[in-house]
């Protein structure tokens, strides 16, 4: 048994699953005392942490399961496949004809755009997003951050909607300062938008992390949905952290379900890095490095597999709508017309198609189906997502490691059809040549039901009927 004793300052323990991090953090001084803490010159702070381990009577052995195959267990519990959309590009305001053709192939549910009425350029940004949505023939999902004058903001927004005639599916209303919905003016804003925007869905929540919303309950009771964003790098950024944090995404959905049972839960957007710092103590100035340069893993097979894991945990927990990544640019599915702004760290070329595009293209074939809860014995090594569409059911296996992994399939089979997203396919198809091939179907003969999963590959295994 372990014991930890604290002395001196007051400590606070934080459940970091509120940021979808699979960890806890203990610190001082508590945030409520306040944040940030003012320290006067000469102030003395004393802290002492003592860790002690009680004597144990037997040795503890840590047995590695590296040589054991990964076991997959299919349950009978299913949930609907969530509606999947994309985030408006922060680098390119419009789409080229070839980019539009590629993205339309995905048949996404919506295009999300974040508008802040504090920014002078919000009308221009709205107009650009409206054009992009019309190019893709999808409705807009708007996140609206209101200033200290919400009545004026709402009136200006309704006025420009009259000029642009946008097709708006849903609106998330938040306060620019707190990043969460304001219970005082949410109801009148919702009523106005319902009247003026053809009974559009109006949601509450936050355009930041689940933590911001969880701290500010109760939320407006008349909301049509609850929404919050996800990224795995709030507290750390190594590969293992990104993988461990996948399961914590489900915890946010499970917690949100208790706020108002039955209300739709939307996780939007899901990005690889933070979009901004919601607890910044000074003004951040936008720029190409704001809030930080993009993650070079965005263009990797690792992130394609990470997306499979994110969709798995969010869908199995009951999220009904998810926004994944931006359309184009270094934070998106396609690089866009120009080379990377960070060629040394993010060596992408204009027109390059990232692996996350290919994996979404395959996954969205099952958008009208259901997701079956699937258990994995080594979730940090493999994510397993089972998709059912009534015709061809598929088990999606995503390798998260640079090593070959053996996976014991959860059904008896001597021969099966597979589609494999791997490095050769991505290299051969990273630039569009007019038509984009689907993943080729291959015949696989597992040895005693064991499938050999190559490093960082995503394999779609057709389940025998």
Secondary structure as UniProt FT lines:
FT   STRAND          2..8
FT   STRAND          12..15
FT   HELIX           16..19
FT   STRAND          24..27
FT   HELIX           31..33
FT   TURN            41..42
FT   STRAND          47..53
FT   TURN            66..67
FT   STRAND          70..80
FT   STRAND          83..87
FT   HELIX           97..104
FT   TURN            105..106
FT   STRAND          110..116
FT   TURN            117..118
FT   TURN            120..121
FT   HELIX           122..136
FT   STRAND          139..146
FT   HELIX           150..164
FT   STRAND          168..175
FT   TURN            176..178
FT   TURN            183..185
FT   HELIX           186..196
FT   TURN            197..198
FT   STRAND          201..209
FT   HELIX           210..214
FT   TURN            215..216
FT   TURN            221..222
FT   STRAND          225..231
FT   HELIX           239..256
FT   TURN            257..259
FT   TURN            261..262
FT   STRAND          264..271
FT   TURN            278..279
FT   TURN            288..289
FT   HELIX           296..299
FT   HELIX           301..317
FT   STRAND          321..328
FT   TURN            330..331
FT   STRAND          332..334
FT   TURN            343..345
FT   TURN            350..351
FT   STRAND          352..353
FT   HELIX           355..363
FT   HELIX           364..366
FT   TURN            367..368
FT   STRAND          370..376
FT   TURN            377..381
FT   STRAND          382..388
FT   STRAND          394..399
FT   STRAND          405..408
FT   STRAND          416..421
FT   HELIX           423..428
FT   STRAND          441..444
FT   TURN            448..449
FT   STRAND          450..453
FT   TURN            455..456
FT   STRAND          458..462
//
